[in-house]
Amino acid sequence: MFMTEEKSASLASGDELVAQLQASGALDEVFAKIDAGQVSMTGSDGLLPALLKTTLKRGLGAELTDHLGYE
């Protein structure tokens, strides 16, 4: 699946998404849990590996859907 220039231009940047998450308070909740020791950033059960895993699974699912023509 290739991204068109039109679609690329309509994407929010990472900084824009972070600003939206900050405005909603979502990042404050995550950072509070990290500060309280309730969530680890790294390690096998950490936030970063979980985000990466979820991102890869979602991307692979989208690629399969595109390739097969159905979900």
N, C-alpha and C positions, 0 to 999 in steps of 0.2 A: 504494500500500500504506500503510495507516494503522496506527499503533502503538496497541494497546489499553492502558488504564491498567494492566492486570494484567501485560502484557509489559514496559511501561515500568518498573514497580516491581521487576521481576526483573533489570533491567540493572545491571551494575556501573558505577560512576562512573569517570571518567577517572583520578581519584586512586587508586581501588582497583586499577585495571589497572596503573598505574605501580608501585604498591606490590608487586603480584604479580611484575612484570617485574624489579624491584629484588631481591626475595627469590630469584628464580631465577638471578640473575646476568646475565641477558640485557642489561640496561641497562649494566652495567659493561663488557661486551664492546663494545657500540656506542660508549660514551663513550671507551674506550681507543683505538678505531680513529680516532675524531674527533680526540682529543688527539695521536695519532701522525701525523696528516695523511693517513691512508689513506682517510678519508671526509670529504666536504665537506657542510656542513649545507644550503647554498643553491647556486644556480647550476643550470645545465641538467642536470648529473649529480649534484646534491645529494640528500641524504637526504629533506629535507622535500618537494621536488617529486615524488620517487619515491613517498613515502607517499601524497601527495595523489592522484597518478595511479592508484595501485593501488586506493585507496579508491573513487575515482570509477568505475573499471572494474568493480569488484566490485558496487557499487551499481547501475550500469546493467544488469549481467548479471542481478542479482536482480529488477530491475523488468521486464526482458524475459521472464524465466522466469515471473513472476507474470502478466504480461499475456498471454503465449502459452499458458500452462498446461503447459509442458514446458521442459526445459533445451535 
